[in-house]
Amino acid sequence: TNYFIEQKFSESIQSYNELLKLNPQNIQFFLNRATILYHLELYRACIKDVEQILKIDQTNLKAYLIKGNALYQLGYKNSAKQTWNLGNEIGIGDLETSLELINKINNQNNDILDQPTFNNLINKKNDKLNNNNNNN
């Protein structure tokens, strides 16, 4: 909807509520609403939406990223890091989201990843993305 672009967030949420009534399995609707809820700092509601996404598709990388970000904002730093790590292990998504997730892990790691380990994470994610693209 154009409500988000126009920063009419409550209208946008209402629109996605209606759309989800019609199509309760639509991951993109949940993802869009979760993004708005996160933007409004409604982190718990945001987490509920991304958890719905992960029930439908447990490999959705953006859901792990958003959930980790929301947990982090609520002060659950260890849970956020676990969520980002899980997303990195099983999540499938675009390279930009993958790199953002890996950077979150790196920035939150008490033992900052050394460069070879960081590069290995990126290479593993690139291999997974390439394999997924080749299978489609």
Buried (B, 14 or more C-beta within 10 A) or exposed (E): BEBBEEEBBEBBBEBBEEBBEEEEEBBEBBBBBBBBBBEBEBBEBBBBBBEBBBEEBBBBBBBBBBBBBBBBEBEBEEBBBEBBBBBBEEBBBEEEBBBBBBBBBBEBBEEEBEEEEBEEBBEBBEEBBEEEEEEE
